[in-house]
Amino acid sequence: MIWRWLKTVLILPANALIFIPAVVLYLSDYKFELAKGWRAALGFGLISLGVFFALWTMTLFHRKGKGTAAPWDPPKKLVVAGPYCYVRNPMLSSVFIMQIAEWLLLGAWQLLALFAVFLTVNMIYFPFVEEKELEKRFGEDYLRYKENVPRYIPRLTAWRP
């Protein structure tokens, strides 16, 4: 069980949040400097928020969905609980939040550019690939969920199936 999650975290969010940004910064002219003042406060606050939501959603995938966030070990059951009642992909939202936090904390334009690329790729991938797979796996339940819960911008009230 631990290895399932460790492998998922090391391959997916760790690449998007640590390894790829580190390589990009290393290969560029970036000189490390941690933000101060409001940028530091906002950056650390957003990192905390992103980590909180990432852990919450991963826990829901394990407990309710009986799987992980990895495409090779997806949830067996549709998860419509917690933040999934407000937005269809809160796990990805948490990564977006942490990427913006990294940019705020390090002040590197390269991280903002990397975020733009990551956002663009995912805005294409999710509707055309992942959602089609979810429709096949969960059928009518997912279609009803998709009709009622927005992809990226959360609802104001929880949707209950």
Stockholm file with secondary structure:
# STOCKHOLM 1.0

chainA/1-161         MIWRWLKTVLILPANALIFIPAVVLYLSDYKFELAKGWRAALGFGLISLGVFFALWTMTLFHRKGKGTAAPWDPPKKLVVAGPYCYVRNPMLSSVFIMQIAEWLLLGAWQLLALFAVFLTVNMIYFPFVEEKELEKRFGEDYLRYKENVPRYIPRLTAWRP
#=GR chainA/1-161 SS CHHHHHHHHHHTHHIIIIIHHHHHHHHTTCCCCCCCHHHHHHHHHHHHHHHHHHHHHHHHHHHTTSSCSSTTSCCSSCCCSGGGGTCSCHHHHHHHHHHHHHHHHHCCHHHHHHHHHHHHHHHHHIIIIIHHHHHHHHHHHHHHHHHHSCSSSCCSSCCCC
#=GC SS_cons         CHHHHHHHHHHTHHIIIIIHHHHHHHHTTCCCCCCCHHHHHHHHHHHHHHHHHHHHHHHHHHHTTSSCSSTTSCCSSCCCSGGGGTCSCHHHHHHHHHHHHHHHHHCCHHHHHHHHHHHHHHHHHIIIIIHHHHHHHHHHHHHHHHHHSCSSSCCSSCCCC
//
